[in-house]
Amino acid sequence: MIRYLATHSVPNVTQHQSDINLLLSKVPNTKDKETIKIFERIINTISESNKSLLSQNILKIIPASTKNKKVLNLALQNIKSEHVDQETLSNVLTIVNKLSQLKSKDLSLDTQHCLTEFFTNLNKIDKELILKFETSIIGFENIFNRSLLISLYLQKGQILKAYEYAKNIIAQKQRLRGSCLELIIHHLSHREQLDKASQILNSMIENNYEIYPRTYSVFFNKAIDLNNNYICMTYFDKIIGNTYIDNGSLIRLAEIISDVGFIRQIREIFKRSLMKGSIPRDHLARYYRLFVEMKTRSRGFIRGFKFLSRHYESKFNNTKLNVLDYPNLLEKVIVSAKEENVSKTVLKRLSYKEPFAIKRFYLDLVVQKLIQNNNLEIALQMLVNNNEIGKIITDETIRLILLSSRSGHSMDNSSIKLLIELLVKHSIKLSKLSDIYKLNLLRVVISNEESWIYSFKLIQLIDYKFNSFKNEQIHSEEASLKDQLIEKCQLHGYIDRVEQLKKS
């Protein structure tokens, strides 16, 4: 360094050559208090590159001692990573190990920070640094260098290596920086490896580490994103009051644990949403849906449905009710296998003073339950034979019937005739029904050898337009159905229908 500075005639350096010589002679003497003053004086007058080269020479010869930490810190702050040669690195590693063995409880926070920055910056360009560091600290391990090694692993993306190392250290009843363990949890959570993250979190809890709310938040929100009900249930009481969870995540959490949790937990989540000052109205409806389902599960259909009816207009914001969103209500509702009895039950319900939407929803529940019990024809007979019931049929009722044919409940010729009769009798126009459901209904009718003749009436009722699909696969299926219908028309002599289909 002395020779470098002297031979390159750098401005403001040669005039300080005597100070540099004096500084380097004093560095090994840890008791000399003038060293830091000389170092600071020189640093303030030379270029960044020369600061780095001077620091390089100091780090090669500085001994490990808490008494010269200011000189050590200043050198670590000013050296550039490209100037760290093997001799410099070797001495810094020796310093780290020797300081770990001193009687002082730990390195000063300033020195810890400077050493961490030094190794972190060097890790960006030295591919062998981690291996050198691992080898160097064998036999000298302490909380600082163990934690620093984990930071280096994480910096290089070696998440599983950091996890395994930390797990091994914890198993040996040794300590690590809590911040390093929390970083491992963050990285594992982002990688969706929640089982491993939970192991580290459990170890921190068992060993009384301080855990910041941010760590709980990252871990728990990822569990919510992944619908991991085991994690959500296991850590619910520990985490719910210790971290921030936004309204969207809170309602998802409630929905995740509703099938396996307790109603008190849903109430606790709901309470925390209310405490935020404002809760989206659609979230309010979703919370009350959960309350309905949990009441139904624990107290039966009558209590659950009564709760829904009582709160629908005030809490559900007139949200459209979908039968498939209420599996517990659907499971608990009891329907007869006789059309006459089912009709009486539904008609009795229609006489209640309830919101009209609730009456329609009850009808849909009954229809879906009959379908599940393989009584589709009974459901259709009820809808056809009762004018009062027919008046409240909606697109949703028809959609449930169409879904039945897609989920393995076959629609025979009798059922198809009843469905067509139902649509005609009650003048049900299904223009609002999605095209995919219209296509499905058309498929069922055309493929039936006895009921295919109703296809044209059905096309009129559902306002079906051919060639309306952009999806190539669905468009191909539609074209195939059209060809089948043309073939059947030709076979039975409906020539005018053939021409009509070809033009459509």
Beta strands, then each sheet from edge to edge (+ up, - down):
end
